[in-house]
Amino acid sequence: MTAGKGPNWPGLAGKRALVTGASSGLGVHFARLLAAQGAIVTAAARRLDRVEALCAEIRAAGGQAQPLQMDVANPASVAQAMVGRSFDLVMNNAGTTLSASALDHDASAIDGIIDTNLKGAFHVARIAAEGMRATGTGGSIVNVASILGLRVAGHVSAYAASKAGILHLTKALALEWARYGIRVNALCPGYIETELNRDFFATEPGQALIRRVPQRRLGQPADLDGPLLLLLSDLGRFMTGSEIVADGGHLVSSL
């Protein structure tokens, strides 16, 4: 949790929040952020030891959090993990990628990316929405997409396709579920520095990519806080089917 940060975004304190992919990177940051806002966080990931450690840290800082083992790429795992649980907020963050030529994407690699990034988000959102509809309280779901769902780059064809699918899925679910008070929106980050990519961005190819970002810097996880909290909180209550880009101007850079 961020020291000194108390609940200040309306509609988050006391809400039950699910964060997938919470074992590393942005998922860890999002779980800490929501706990600091007073949400009761369920941190989900395949690696139970990682989310157990994260939740212990959050509780030690005064927040509320519980771990949940879940493999979003496995529909049975999602269904089993979410039995008897209901959430007000869902952060569909779990994701994976592969940097390789499209000709070198074999069937298992393609399936792994689509199953995790697109189908996994669909499974989680659908089951969570069933609970929201049953309670009649509605809720907010945010799917983590990417600027690569809006434009393409080399050697990430399956990843880009999965994130483009997430954007269309977000709009389709928003249309269907608005009648139940369920909002579904997408967050589209640009290049954000995490422990998973830090070494690459220290290399010359990584530095060259950073130079193509108009702000001439990588994003930090905290750069996503405002967009995410807007989409999840009551301040975004009239937003559904929306996508927010946070990329330092990368999408509008010259080709």
Secondary structure by P-SEA (a helix, b strand, c coil): ccccccccccccccbbbbbccccccaaaaaaaaaaaaccbbbbbcccaaaaaaaaaaaaaacccbbbbbbccccaaaaaaaaccccccbbbcccccccccccccccaaaaaaaaacccaaaaaaaaaaaaaaaaacccbbbbbbccccccccccccaaaaaaaaaaaaaaaaaaaacccccbbbbbbbbccccccccccccccaaaaaaaaacccccccccccaaaaaaaaacccccccccbbbbcccccccccc
